[in-house]
Amino acid sequence: MKLKASLALAFGLIAGMAHSATELVIATVNNGHMIEMQKHSKAFEAANPGITLKWVTLEEGVLRQRVTTDIATKGGQFDVMTITNICYVKGTTPSEFRKQAESRFGGNTN
């Protein structure tokens, strides 16, 4: 159930970001849940013409290091970042993201 909710949240946030022909770069950890999410790319792209998804799949430690560096330097290398079943969308403040996650999953996400 949480995986489906995570997928819905991630793809909903992604769709909300792009309004024209766009490639979204998604940094994700190499685990079963995130690989499963990638399998839904074709259906997402078909339902959202003009949006293509580019996945960057890394081991968790490498991903955390690259994402941390990217955010700290404001590199903008990634549009969407997922670690475990949580998704962060560039431009979303931590408090906005927390509110979105809590409203969808219930409870406190701290």
C-alpha positions, -999 to 999 in steps of 0.1 A, spaced: 0 0 0 28 25 9 46 17 -24 15 25 -44 10 57 -24 47 66 -30 44 60 -67 12 81 -69 28 109 -50 60 108 -70 43 107 -104 18 133 -93 45 157 -82 64 151 -114 34 158 -136 27 190 -117 62 203 -125 61 201 -163 37 220 -185 56 218 -219 81 195 -236 103 186 -208 128 160 -198 129 153 -160 160 138 -145 152 115 -116 179 104 -92 169 72 -75 184 45 -54 190 10 -68 164 -11 -50 134 -31 -59 108 -4 -51 125 22 -72 131 -2 -101 94 -10 -99 86 27 -102 108 30 -133 86 3 -150 57 28 -150 76 54 -170 61 45 -204 25 47 -190 33 80 -173 49 94 -205 19 82 -225 -5 99 -201 16 131 -200 27 139 -236 57 161 -238 72 148 -206 100 123 -207 117 107 -177 154 101 -175 164 79 -146 198 80 -129 200 49 -107 228 47 -81 237 27 -50 223 44 -19 255 58 -5 266 72 -39 231 87 -45 231 104 -11 265 119 -17 257 131 -52 223 145 -42 237 163 -11 265 178 -33 239 188 -59 217 205 -34 245 222 -16 261 236 -47 227 244 -63 239 224 -93 204 215 -106 216 181 -119 184 164 -108 148 175 -110 134 147 -87 153 127 -61 141 95 -44 158 77 -16 138 48 -1 101 55 -7 104 92 -3 105 116 -32 118 152 -32 110 175 -60 133 204 -67 119 237 -56 99 222 -28 109 234 6 114 208 33 83 220 52 62 219 20 74 184 12 67 173 48 31 186 47 25 169 13 39 136 26 19 138 59 -13 146 41 -9 116 18 5 90 42 -8 103 75 12 108 107 44 126 113 72 122 87 100 135 110 
